[in-house]
Amino acid sequence: MEAEKLALWRAPLARALHLNRSLPQSRYFQLATIRQNGYPANRTVVYRGFRDQTNQIQMISDLRSEKIQQINNSPLAEICWYFSQTREQFRFTGTLTLISADSNLQSIRLQIWQQLSNAARLQFAWPEPKQPRIEAKEAFLPPTPSVNEPLPNFGLLLFDSIEVDHLELRGEPQNRSHYQLDQQHEWSVKSINP
Ligand SMILES: Cc1cc2nc3c(=O)[nH]c(=O)nc-3n(C[C@H](O)[C@H](O)[C@H](O)COP(=O)(O)O)c2cc1C
C-alpha cells in the first residue's frame, strides 16, 4: 500500500492529544451517523489511533449495534472531538468503512482485537445489544474470547475525512481553521472567523 501523506490537520490534532493526555476523556469523541428515517444518531466512542501510513481514524464496534445498519445504509458521518484542557474542538466530516470478518484488512482487525483489554473483548460476547435486559448475571460472564481470533461480531471502523473544522476557544479572539481535501487529494487550510 502506498503511504498517504500526513494530512495538514494531523499536527494540530497530535498536539491536542499530547497536551490533553492527562485526561482519559480526551480519547473519546462523538460519532454521528444517519438513521434510516433521516434523523441523526450520535454516540460516544473510543479513539483507537490512526491506521498505519494513512489518515484514517480507527474505532471499534459490535456489528450487532444499530450504527452498523446505519453505516451500511449511508457511510456519511461526522466526528466531534472536544479537548477540555486546551479548550479546542475538531469536527471531522467524512465517510466510514466497516471492516468485518469477511473484509480485506484482517491483519489490522486482528491487531486491534489483540490490543484490547480482556474486559473490552468480553463485551463482544455479551448478549445482543438493545434487547430486553437479561437479568441472569451469567449471561454477562461468558467464556473469555480468544486473543488470537476476533469474535465474528467484532468490527473495525475506519473514518476518512474530507473536511476538518478546528475551533480554538483560547485566544482573543478565538481561532478557527477550515481544512479541505481537494479533487487531487491534497489538503488546504484557511483561517476563518470563529
Ligand atoms: C465513554 C464511552 C466510550 C464508548 N466507546 C465505544 C466504542 O468504542 N465503540 C462502540 O461501539 N460503542 C462505544 N460506547 C457505547 C456507545 O456510546 C453506544 O452506546 C453503543 O455503541 C450503541 O450505539 P448504537 O446503538 O448507536 O450503535 C461508548 C460509550 C461511552 C460512554
The ligand as a Gaussian input file, in Angstrom:
#p B3LYP/6-31G(d) Opt

LIG

0 1
 C      -17.006000       6.611000      27.234000
 C      -17.704000       5.707000      26.252000
 C      -16.973000       5.030000      25.312000
 C      -17.605000       4.194000      24.375000
 N      -16.861000       3.576000      23.413000
 C      -17.482000       2.866000      22.448000
 C      -16.743000       2.333000      21.355000
 O      -15.508000       2.479000      21.250000
 N      -17.424000       1.638000      20.411000
 C      -18.782000       1.489000      20.467000
 O      -19.341000       0.873000      19.562000
 N      -19.505000       1.969000      21.484000
 C      -18.885000       2.667000      22.468000
 N      -19.626000       3.191000      23.503000
 C      -21.078000       2.926000      23.555000
 C      -21.788000       3.846000      22.554000
 O      -21.793000       5.177000      23.012000
 C      -23.211000       3.361000      22.250000
 O      -23.969000       3.311000      23.431000
 C      -23.217000       1.980000      21.597000
 O      -22.174000       1.851000      20.651000
 C      -24.546000       1.702000      20.888000
 O      -24.756000       2.698000      19.910000
 P      -25.652000       2.465000      18.597000
 O      -26.907000       1.809000      19.058000
 O      -25.879000       3.849000      18.061000
 O      -24.876000       1.612000      17.648000
 C      -19.007000       4.032000      24.432000
 C      -19.736000       4.718000      25.392000
 C      -19.105000       5.554000      26.284000
 C      -19.946000       6.302000      27.292000

